[in-house]
Amino acid sequence: MYNKGTIIPGLIIFVLFVTFPIWFNGFKAGTPPKPELPPGGEKKCVESVEYMRANHMQLLDEWRDNVLRDGNRSVVTVEGKDYRKGLQMACMQCHSNKEKFCDSCHTYAAVNPYCWDCHLSPKEAASKEETR
């Protein structure tokens, strides 16, 4: 190897540069947020907490397809309580504080959902009702 004096320092600099995000953050992530539970004291959702944490977007997409594309506006019943399919009809009835429930986790995960492109947050919906 004729360029041993430049290759080895170059490799060391490359490895440091590539691994910089890992060792700079100290191998730790921030503490995950604890979303605020519903003010009404509801303990049961349409699915288990673990399922909703992992799959709520798939569930909402399925509901959207059922309601808007198929015209299937059936009601979901959980332990005798009826929920109409929809973000505002079901989810936002219990989880009414978008900032403390939705936004806290989505900000932590660096996710920008498109739900609010069409739906109004509860505060926006209330202000529109007041102006009518």
N, C-alpha and C positions, 0 to 999 in steps of 0.2 A: 504494500500500500504506500503509494507515494504521497498522498495527502492526509496522512494519519493526524497530523496536527490541526487540520481544519474539519475533518469529518467527525471526530469524537466530540469536540465542543459544539458542532452544529447539531448532532444528535441529542446532546444534553439540552440545548436550547429548545429544540423541537419538542422533546418530551415535556419539559417544563411548560411550554406554551400550550400544548394540547391538554395537559392535566390541570392547568391553572384554575378553571371553574370548580373543580373538585376540591382541591386543597385550599382555595381561597374561602370557600363557604364552610370549611371545617367539617365536611362530611355530615352536615345536619341540614334539615329543612326547618322552616318556621313551624310554630305550633299550629295545628289545624284549628279552624274556627269551630265554635259550638253554636250551631244555629239556634235561634230563639224558638222555643216550643210555642204552640198556639196559646193565645190568651184564655181561651175557653176551657183549657185543661184537657183537651182531647188527647187520648193516649193511643188511639188506633187510627191508622191511615188505611188507604185502599189496599196497601200491601205492607209487608214487614219493613222495619226501619232499614235493615241491611239491603233488602231488595230495592227500596226507594233510593238509597244512597248510590247504589251502583247502576240502576236502570231507569231512573225517573224520566230521562229524556226519551228512551225507547217507548216507555208507557205513554208519554204525552204525544209522541209521533203516531203511535198506534191509535190513540183516541182521536187525534186530528184526522187521520185517514178515515176512520169509521164515521165520524160526524160529517166532515166536509165532503169527502169523496163518495162515500157509500150511503149517506143519509141515515145512518144508524145512530139514533140518539138515545140508545138504551141507557138505563140507569144501572150503576154499579152498587150493589148492596153489600155492606160489610157489617156484620153483627147487628143486623136489624136497622142500620142507618143507611139511607139512600144518598148516593152521590151522583149528580149529573156529570156526564163526561165533559171535561173541559178544564182548562187552566183556571179561568175565573169562576166557573160554576162549582168546582170541587176544591181544588188546591187552595185558591186564594180565600176561600171561606174560612179556613182554619189558619193558614199561614198568611195573614193579612199584611204583615210588615215586610215588604219586598227587600228593603235595605238590610234588615237584620236577618232575614231568612235566606233569600235567594242570593243577594249580592255578596254576602260575607263569604260563602263557599266559592261562588264563581270567581270572585276577585282572587281568592287564595289559589285557585286552580288555574288562573289566567285563562278563563273561558269567557267568551262573549256570546251568550246564546241569542238567538234571533226571535225569541218569544215576544219581546216587547216591540218588535217592529209592527205587529198587528194588535196585540193586546195592550190594554191600559193597566198600569199599576193601580192598586186600590186607591191611593191618594189622588191619582189623575182621574179615576172614574168618579170619585166623590166630588171633586171640584167641577167636573162637567155636569153632574147632577144638580149642583147648587146653582149653576148659571142658567139652567133651563127654566 
